[in-house]
Amino acid sequence: MSLWQVIVLVVWGVLIAAGYYLGKRKRRKADGVWLAIILGPIGLAITAFALHTRPPEPRWYAVDLDEASNELRDVVHRSLEPAHISVWLTPPD
């Protein structure tokens, strides 16, 4: 391996690491790495100007605990009721 090939590989590795850390800051790790691998410095610039993704906001729901417990009780009672199964046995021919 010549000196130039080693230099190119080292620079490429630094670009990939920079793409990872820049993508991690923008919450786009995979994008940063893949763009740095494929496009090099141009991919790093694309990652730098990409929008920062926000985490999804948690959704809160008001639950009426009395109503929920009554519904759960009804489901449990229905599941514990004996099943009315009729079995018809036919004599063998």
C-alpha positions in Angstrom: 0.0 0.0 0.0 1.4 3.3 -1.0 1.5 6.4 1.2 -1.3 8.1 -0.8 -3.6 5.1 -0.3 -3.0 5.2 3.4 -3.7 8.9 3.6 -6.9 8.6 1.6 -8.1 5.7 3.9 -7.3 7.7 7.0 -9.1 10.8 5.7 -12.1 8.7 4.7 -12.2 7.1 8.2 -12.1 10.6 9.8 -15.0 11.7 7.5 -17.0 8.6 8.5 -16.4 9.3 12.2 -17.3 12.9 11.7 -20.5 11.9 9.9 -21.4 9.6 12.8 -20.9 12.2 15.5 -22.6 14.9 13.5 -25.5 12.6 12.7 -25.7 11.6 16.3 -26.0 15.3 17.3 -28.8 15.7 14.7 -30.4 12.3 15.7 -29.6 10.9 12.2 -26.6 8.6 12.9 -27.2 6.2 10.0 -27.7 9.1 7.6 -24.5 10.7 8.7 -22.4 7.5 8.3 -23.9 6.5 5.0 -23.6 9.9 3.4 -20.0 10.2 4.6 -19.2 6.7 3.2 -20.8 7.3 -0.2 -20.2 11.0 -0.8 -17.3 11.9 1.5 -17.1 15.6 2.3 -20.3 16.4 0.3 -22.2 13.9 2.4 -20.8 15.5 5.6 -22.1 18.9 4.4 -25.5 17.4 3.6 -25.6 15.9 7.1 -24.5 19.2 8.7 -27.4 21.1 6.9 -30.0 18.4 7.6 -32.8 19.4 9.9 -32.6 18.3 13.5 -35.2 15.6 14.2 -37.3 16.0 17.4 -38.3 13.1 19.6 -42.0 12.4 19.5 -43.9 14.2 22.3 -45.6 11.8 24.8 -49.3 11.6 24.5 -51.3 11.8 27.7 -54.8 10.4 28.0 -57.2 11.0 30.8 -58.6 7.6 32.0 -61.6 7.2 34.3 -60.3 4.6 36.7 -63.8 3.6 37.9 -65.0 3.0 34.3 -61.8 1.2 33.4 -62.1 -1.1 36.4 -65.7 -1.9 35.7 -64.9 -2.8 32.1 -62.1 -5.0 33.3 -64.3 -6.7 35.8 -66.9 -7.4 33.2 -64.3 -8.9 30.9 -62.9 -11.1 33.6 -66.4 -12.3 34.7 -67.3 -13.1 31.1 -64.1 -15.1 30.6 -64.8 -17.1 33.8 -68.3 -18.1 33.0 -68.7 -21.7 32.1 -69.1 -22.3 28.4 -72.3 -24.0 27.2 -71.0 -26.6 24.8 -73.1 -29.4 23.5 -71.3 -32.4 22.2 -73.1 -34.8 19.9 -71.7 -38.3 19.9 -72.5 -40.6 17.1 -72.0 -44.3 17.3 -69.3 -45.6 15.0 -70.5 -47.3 11.8 
